Amino acid sequence: FLTEGYADVIGLAPFGKVPVLKSAVEDWKQSSEYFQNYDEATLDQIANGYDAMSRWLFRPDYDAVQRAVVGDIEGRLLIPQVISNIALEGTMTPETGAAFLQEQVEQLYQERLAEAGG
């Protein structure tokens, strides 16, 4: 019963939702006309990302300020915004997107350090 309607939910925002159920990957690949711009290997790598990802937020070597910055990055949707600017809107290149993210992260880090008294 957990798979009923799953593909429909993923299809609501195919760029923002990646299936974690392997049985839904093929439907997901067909859920957006934009995916026709990518080869099978690229889509497979995106869909199989859960097999290779590491939980970088919970790394024990991150201190409280660094973990707070990760939360800020996620909360402000910085990465999805940059991906959208690159892939959909064409207003950034990967290089300008990376530079923008670096600048934002450095600024967030300095703000969090100041809040922590460091």
ZADO-1210 file (C-alpha; in nm, 4 decimals, padded with zeros to 6 digits):
<atoms>
<atom x="00.0000" y="00.0000" z="00.0000" code="PHE" pos="1"/>
<atom x="00.2944" y="00.2380" z="00.0476" code="LEU" pos="2"/>
<atom x="00.3600" y="00.2543" z="-00.3251" code="THR" pos="3"/>
<atom x="00.0046" y="00.3516" z="-00.4207" code="GLU" pos="4"/>
<atom x="00.0149" y="00.7034" z="-00.5655" code="GLY" pos="5"/>
<atom x="00.3898" y="00.7326" z="-00.5037" code="TYR" pos="6"/>
<atom x="00.4737" y="00.8129" z="-00.8674" code="ALA" pos="7"/>
<atom x="00.2009" y="01.0789" z="-00.8722" code="ASP" pos="8"/>
<atom x="00.3525" y="01.2528" z="-00.5697" code="VAL" pos="9"/>
<atom x="00.7032" y="01.2393" z="-00.7204" code="ILE" pos="10"/>
<atom x="00.5603" y="01.3771" z="-01.0449" code="GLY" pos="11"/>
<atom x="00.4329" y="01.6906" z="-00.8694" code="LEU" pos="12"/>
<atom x="00.7869" y="01.8273" z="-00.8530" code="ALA" pos="13"/>
<atom x="01.0213" y="01.5958" z="-01.0452" code="PRO" pos="14"/>
<atom x="01.3208" y="01.8268" z="-00.9970" code="PHE" pos="15"/>
<atom x="01.2559" y="01.8549" z="-00.6260" code="GLY" pos="16"/>
<atom x="01.1631" y="01.4966" z="-00.5514" code="LYS" pos="17"/>
<atom x="01.3800" y="01.1975" z="-00.6298" code="VAL" pos="18"/>
<atom x="01.2340" y="00.8538" z="-00.5684" code="PRO" pos="19"/>
<atom x="01.3841" y="00.6416" z="-00.2954" code="VAL" pos="20"/>
<atom x="01.1910" y="00.3372" z="-00.4123" code="LEU" pos="21"/>
<atom x="01.3828" y="00.1670" z="-00.6917" code="LYS" pos="22"/>
<atom x="01.0539" y="00.0515" z="-00.8410" code="SER" pos="23"/>
<atom x="00.9569" y="00.4162" z="-00.9038" code="ALA" pos="24"/>
<atom x="01.2719" y="00.5279" z="-01.0864" code="VAL" pos="25"/>
<atom x="01.1491" y="00.4505" z="-01.4386" code="GLU" pos="26"/>
<atom x="00.8230" y="00.6431" z="-01.3833" code="ASP" pos="27"/>
<atom x="01.0220" y="00.9342" z="-01.2378" code="TRP" pos="28"/>
<atom x="01.2460" y="00.9472" z="-01.5463" code="LYS" pos="29"/>
<atom x="00.9331" y="00.9968" z="-01.7573" code="GLN" pos="30"/>
<atom x="00.7706" y="01.2533" z="-01.5266" code="SER" pos="31"/>
<atom x="00.9173" y="01.5658" z="-01.6886" code="SER" pos="32"/>
<atom x="00.9947" y="01.6631" z="-02.0448" code="GLU" pos="33"/>
<atom x="01.3137" y="01.8268" z="-01.9158" code="TYR" pos="34"/>
<atom x="01.4560" y="01.4834" z="-01.8383" code="PHE" pos="35"/>
<atom x="01.4775" y="01.4187" z="-02.2136" code="GLN" pos="36"/>
<atom x="01.7784" y="01.6535" z="-02.2100" code="ASN" pos="37"/>
<atom x="01.9758" y="01.4070" z="-01.9956" code="TYR" pos="38"/>
<atom x="02.1154" y="01.0670" z="-02.0817" code="ASP" pos="39"/>
<atom x="02.0210" y="00.7511" z="-01.8925" code="GLU" pos="40"/>
<atom x="02.3488" y="00.7440" z="-01.6991" code="ALA" pos="41"/>
<atom x="02.2920" y="01.0928" z="-01.5591" code="THR" pos="42"/>
<atom x="01.9357" y="01.0201" z="-01.4514" code="LEU" pos="43"/>
<atom x="02.0443" y="00.6885" z="-01.2994" code="ASP" pos="44"/>
<atom x="02.3175" y="00.8620" z="-01.1029" code="GLN" pos="45"/>
<atom x="02.0692" y="01.1155" z="-00.9655" code="ILE" pos="46"/>
<atom x="01.8152" y="00.8471" z="-00.8780" code="ALA" pos="47"/>
<atom x="02.0778" y="00.6237" z="-00.7187" code="ASN" pos="48"/>
<atom x="02.2259" y="00.9036" z="-00.5114" code="GLY" pos="49"/>
<atom x="02.0768" y="00.7624" z="-00.1938" code="TYR" pos="50"/>
<atom x="02.3013" y="00.4588" z="-00.2317" code="ASP" pos="51"/>
<atom x="02.6160" y="00.6718" z="-00.2294" code="ALA" pos="52"/>
<atom x="02.5342" y="00.9788" z="-00.0227" code="MET" pos="53"/>
<atom x="02.6703" y="01.0413" z="00.3216" code="SER" pos="54"/>
<atom x="02.4870" y="01.2280" z="00.5921" code="ARG" pos="55"/>
<atom x="02.7093" y="01.5323" z="00.5960" code="TRP" pos="56"/>
<atom x="02.4960" y="01.7202" z="00.8479" code="LEU" pos="57"/>
<atom x="02.5697" y="01.4642" z="01.1160" code="PHE" pos="58"/>
<atom x="02.9429" y="01.4340" z="01.0690" code="ARG" pos="59"/>
<atom x="03.0982" y="01.4166" z="01.4153" code="PRO" pos="60"/>
<atom x="03.3842" y="01.6471" z="01.3162" code="ASP" pos="61"/>
<atom x="03.1442" y="01.9392" z="01.2512" code="TYR" pos="62"/>
<atom x="03.1082" y="02.1799" z="01.5408" code="ASP" pos="63"/>
<atom x="02.7826" y="02.3507" z="01.6420" code="ALA" pos="64"/>
<atom x="02.8443" y="02.6540" z="01.4195" code="VAL" pos="65"/>
<atom x="02.9130" y="02.4395" z="01.1145" code="GLN" pos="66"/>
<atom x="02.6006" y="02.2310" z="01.1765" code="ARG" pos="67"/>
<atom x="02.3976" y="02.5523" z="01.2108" code="ALA" pos="68"/>
<atom x="02.5317" y="02.6738" z="00.8761" code="VAL" pos="69"/>
<atom x="02.4286" y="02.3462" z="00.7118" code="VAL" pos="70"/>
<atom x="02.0801" y="02.4044" z="00.8520" code="GLY" pos="71"/>
<atom x="02.0847" y="02.7585" z="00.7135" code="ASP" pos="72"/>
<atom x="02.1875" y="02.6329" z="00.3695" code="ILE" pos="73"/>
<atom x="01.9026" y="02.3836" z="00.3684" code="GLU" pos="74"/>
<atom x="01.6498" y="02.6213" z="00.5228" code="GLY" pos="75"/>
<atom x="01.7167" y="02.8942" z="00.2687" code="ARG" pos="76"/>
<atom x="01.7039" y="02.6437" z="-00.0179" code="LEU" pos="77"/>
<atom x="02.0305" y="02.7808" z="-00.1544" code="LEU" pos="78"/>
<atom x="02.1296" y="02.4690" z="-00.3455" code="ILE" pos="79"/>
<atom x="01.7890" y="02.4108" z="-00.5108" code="PRO" pos="80"/>
<atom x="01.7763" y="02.7790" z="-00.6081" code="GLN" pos="81"/>
<atom x="02.1157" y="02.7612" z="-00.7759" code="VAL" pos="82"/>
<atom x="02.0273" y="02.4379" z="-00.9551" code="ILE" pos="83"/>
<atom x="01.7104" y="02.6028" z="-01.0834" code="SER" pos="84"/>
<atom x="01.9057" y="02.9103" z="-01.1946" code="ASN" pos="85"/>
<atom x="02.1480" y="02.6889" z="-01.3863" code="ILE" pos="86"/>
<atom x="01.9240" y="02.4165" z="-01.5271" code="ALA" pos="87"/>
<atom x="01.5905" y="02.5883" z="-01.5810" code="LEU" pos="88"/>
<atom x="01.6334" y="02.9626" z="-01.5946" code="GLU" pos="89"/>
<atom x="01.9811" y="02.9791" z="-01.7459" code="GLY" pos="90"/>
<atom x="02.0706" y="03.2789" z="-01.5291" code="THR" pos="91"/>
<atom x="02.3814" y="03.1139" z="-01.3821" code="MET" pos="92"/>
<atom x="02.6569" y="02.8892" z="-01.5048" code="THR" pos="93"/>
<atom x="02.7854" y="02.6085" z="-01.2837" code="PRO" pos="94"/>
<atom x="03.0879" y="02.8270" z="-01.2105" code="GLU" pos="95"/>
<atom x="02.8876" y="03.1337" z="-01.1090" code="THR" pos="96"/>
<atom x="02.6536" y="02.9108" z="-00.9094" code="GLY" pos="97"/>
<atom x="02.9467" y="02.7594" z="-00.7193" code="ALA" pos="98"/>
<atom x="03.0935" y="03.1046" z="-00.6549" code="ALA" pos="99"/>
<atom x="02.7562" y="03.2312" z="-00.5312" code="PHE" pos="100"/>
<atom x="02.7168" y="02.9352" z="-00.2957" code="LEU" pos="101"/>
<atom x="03.0704" y="02.9771" z="-00.1639" code="GLN" pos="102"/>
<atom x="03.0023" y="03.3444" z="-00.0917" code="GLU" pos="103"/>
<atom x="02.6720" y="03.2659" z="00.0800" code="GLN" pos="104"/>
<atom x="02.8232" y="02.9915" z="00.2956" code="VAL" pos="105"/>
<atom x="03.1134" y="03.2115" z="00.4023" code="GLU" pos="106"/>
<atom x="02.8709" y="03.4894" z="00.4957" code="GLN" pos="107"/>
<atom x="02.6455" y="03.2513" z="00.6888" code="LEU" pos="108"/>
<atom x="02.9474" y="03.1089" z="00.8695" code="TYR" pos="109"/>
<atom x="03.0663" y="03.4545" z="00.9758" code="GLN" pos="110"/>
<atom x="02.7171" y="03.5451" z="01.0968" code="GLU" pos="111"/>
<atom x="02.6906" y="03.2239" z="01.2984" code="ARG" pos="112"/>
<atom x="03.0383" y="03.2731" z="01.4436" code="LEU" pos="113"/>
<atom x="02.9425" y="03.6235" z="01.5558" code="ALA" pos="114"/>
<atom x="02.6236" y="03.4910" z="01.7169" code="GLU" pos="115"/>
<atom x="02.8255" y="03.2274" z="01.9011" code="ALA" pos="116"/>
<atom x="03.0689" y="03.4896" z="02.0245" code="GLY" pos="117"/>
<atom x="03.3568" y="03.3608" z="01.8157" code="GLY" pos="118"/>
</atoms>
